[in-house]
Amino acid sequence: MSLPDLTNYLIFARVVAAGSISAGARELGMPKSTVSRRLTELEEEQGIRLVHRSTRGLKLTDVGQAFLIHCEALVSAAEAAQQVTQRVRETPRGTVHVASPYALSQSLLTELLPPFMHDYPEVNVELTVTNRPVNLIDEGIDIALRVRSSIDDSSLIARPLADSPLTIYAAPSLLQQRGVPKHPLDLMDMPQLSLHYTSGRYAYQLTADDGERLTVSFTPRLITDDMIVLREAAMQGLGLVALPNYLCAEALQTGQLQRVLPHWHLPMGIMHLVYPHRRGLLPAVRVLIDYLVAHVPAVSQRSLVME
């Protein structure tokens, strides 16, 4: 089997990330006609259409969307290979702009950032802590931590770091007062605490060990984007709350919180490290990415082991 011309694969990924053939050609420093011809060659090699072209831009076919994932992996691998020698030549220095939700900042970054900054004394970190969705490119953010089931944005590279399971928790005092729920419908008679949902619809999407699914709607007593506030309110017996396990591991170990309905499960979140899809990341950004990729899974797993 002959090796494919990977140049066309890389051009395809760059053009899709840019949003149009013209923009992709400018980014690549190639004539638009050459880029267009290369995309045509790639589709002919594959024997299937990968993208629909129109005056409004590009639209991937279903096959093209799946094909793109592997092309992006090739781009990332090529960038990583190139930066191996770059990291040896250059000392990481300068400012890295990082965005993180409150819960991850207060649980993970408080442990990880200080030793990183000791190891790289010429790197400065500007940390924006917010639960709102941050536009990395428009706001000049180099790296963001996000918990999502998936990241659907072709302009970003999203690296999964660790699973972030959610569980419904309550204080023992509340369960003693109101009774321990035996079935999801029992939750309707309990006070609830919740993160803010932009839809305004509050509900638990639950799946049992045997596969049964059930949705239970509720009206929260307390709504906030700060998970630490929700955890403390739950520990004070103000209501039930769905929170990431890593955030409640210590409270669970000390008996300040208990799991509710342990045989029913909420949708799994995944902690991602996200950064703009661009070549030539500054060494300071690259070393922080590598550091978080290496250390976040271990710290997250340690929190889960505490349970």
N, C-alpha and C positions, 0 to 999 in steps of 0.2 A: 504493500500500500504506500503510495507516494505521499509525502508531506504536503499539506495545503499551504497556499500562500497566506501567511498570517497577516500580512499587511492589509489585505482587504477586510479581515475580521476587525482589526484595530480601527480602520477607517469607518466601518459600519458603526462601531460603538461610539466613536467620537461624533459622528454626524447625528446619531440619535440623541446623544447628550446635548448637542448644540441646538437641536430642534428643527434644523433645516439644512439642506445641502449647502446653501450659500454661507450660513454661519459656520458650518463644519469646515468648509473649505478655507474660510478666513482663519479659523483656529489652527488648522493643520498647515497653513501656508502653502496650499496647493490650488491650482486652477479649479474652478467649479466644474468645468467639463471633465477634468481628470477624475474628480471625486465621483461624479455621476456615472462615468464609465466604469469605475472600480466597483460601485454598488451593483451595477448591471452584471458585471462579470461574476460577482459573488453569488447573485441569485441564480445565474446560469450554472455555476458550479454546483450549487445546492439542489437545483432542479425544482425550486419552489419560490413563490413570491414571499419576501420577508417584510416589505414595507410598501404601503400605498402612498404615492406622491401626489400632491395637489398644490395649488397656489397658496393654500393656507398652511402648508407645512407637511410633515410626515406623520403617518399613522401606521403603527406596527400591526402586522397580522398576528394571529395567535401563535403561529410558528415563529414569527419574527421576535415576539416577546420572549419566548423560551430560548431562542437562539441568542438573544441579546445578553442574557444572564451569563452565558459561557464566554461571550466576547468581552464582557466587562471584566471577567476573571482574568482573561488574557492580558488586558490593559493593566490591571492591578499587578499581575505577576511581572510584566515588563517594567513597570515603574519601580517595583520592589527590587528587581535585579539591578536596575540602573542606580538606585539609591544606596545599594550596598557599598559601592566604592565612594559615593558622595559622602556617606556618613563617616567614612574613614578619613576623608580629606578635610571635612568641615567640622568645627566645634559648634554644637547647638548653642544658639544665643538668640536673644530677642524675646518678644512678648507673644504668648499663645493665648488666644481668646477662646474661652471654654464656656458652654452653657449647660446647665444641669437642673433637673427638678429639685425641689427642696429635699425630698426624702433621700434621693441618691447623694446629694451634696452632704447632708448631715449624717449619713450612715457610712458611705463608701469613701467619698473624697476627703473627709476629715482624717481618715486613716492613710490614704494613699498619696495625697498631694505633698505633705511635708517631707517624707523621705525622698520623693522624686525631686523636689526642689533642692534638697541637700546634695543629691547626686549630680544635679546640673545647675551649678550656682550662677551661670550666665543666662539662664532661662527664667523669664518672668511669666506669671500666669495672671490673667484677668478673668475672674470667674463671675459669670452672670447666673444668678440663681432665680429661676422662674418656672412656673408650671405652664405658662402659655406656650403654644407652638412657636418656635423661633425660626425665622427665615435666615439660614446660615449665610447665604450669599449676600442678601441685601443688608444684613446687620453686621457683616464682617466677622462672623463666628468661624473659628477654625475647626473646632471639635464640639459635638454635642452628645450628651447621654440621653437616650430616650427608651421608654418601655412601651413597646407596641408588639402586636402579634406579627406585624410585618411593616416594612418601610417601602412605600410605593412612590418613589421619586427617582427618575433616571438621572437627575443631576447630582445625586448624592451617592456616596458609597456607604453602605450600612453593614457593619460587622457584628454579628451576634456575639454577645459576651457570655450570657448565662440566662437560664430560665428564671422567670420571676413569678412563681406561683402565688395566687391570691387565696386567702382563706377568710371566712367570716369569724370574727372574734367577739367575745363579750367578757365583762368582768364577772368573777364568781358571785359577787354580791347581787348583780342584776339577775343572774340565772337563778339564784336562790329566791329572789323576790318574785320574779315573773314566771319561773319554771324553765326547764331546759327544753328547747324545741326538739321534737322527735321527727318532724316532717317539714319540708319547706313551707307549707301553708301556715305552719305555726308562726312563721316569721312575721306574718301580717299583724299579729297581736303584740309585737314587740317594738319599742322605740328604735329608730335607726339613725345612724350618722353616715355622711357620704361626702365624697369628693363632688365638685361641681360638674354636672353634665350639661353641656351646651344645648342639648336637645330638650332639656327640662323634663325628660322622662326618666324616672329612677326605678331600677328593677335589677334583681339578681337573675342572671342566666345560669341555671344550675344543671349539672349532669351527674346522675347517680353512678355508683360503681357498676351497676348492671346496664348502663346505657340510657336509662330513662332521662328525659329532659323536661325541665319545668321552668317557667318564668314567673317570678313573684315580684309584683310592683309594690312600691312603698313610698311614703312621704317622709323625708328626713327631718329630724329635729334640728340637726346642725349640718350646714353645708359649708365647706371650705376647701381651698386648693392645698392647704397645708396638712400633709399626712401626719406630721408630728402632733399637731393639735388634735386631729381625729384619734390618734392612738391614746393620748393623754385623757381625752374625754371618755373614751371607751373604758380605760382603766378606772375612771371615777364612777363607772356604772351608769353613764348617761344614755347608752344605747349600744346596739350591735353595729359593727363596722367591718367592711371588706378591705383588707390591707395586704400588702406584700408580706410574705412570711419572713423575709430577712429583717423587716422593720419591727416585727413582733417577737423575734426569737428570744430575746432576753426576758421580756414580760411574760412569755409563755413558760420559760424555765423557772422564773421566780413565783409563778402562780398568780400574777396580777391579771392575766388574761387566759381564757380558755377557748379552744376551738368549738365552734358551733356546727352541727351537722357534718361531722368529719367524713361521712360516706357520700357526701354530695360535693361537687367540685365546680368552681368558677372557671371561666376561660383562662387559659395560660397566657401570661405576658412574657415577653422576651426582652431582655435588656440589650440594647444596641448601642454601639459606638458609631456615630454618624459624622461624616466630613464631606466637603464638596468634592465632586468628581473632577479633579484637575491634576495635571502632571506637575512635577517639580515642587512637592510640598517642602516647605522650609525644614531644615534639620531639626529645629526646636519642636515643630509640630509633629514630625515623624517620630521622634524619640518619645514624646508623650503618648502618642497613639500606641506605639509598641509597648510602652510601660503599662498602660491601662489594659491592653489585650492580654498581657502576661499575668497581671495581678488581680484584676477584678473578679475573674471566675473563682479564684482561690478564696478571696475575701467573702464572696457571696456564698460559697459552699460552706465556709466555716460558720456563717450565721445559721445556715440550715441545719448543720450538724448539732448546733447548740440546742435545737428543738428535741 
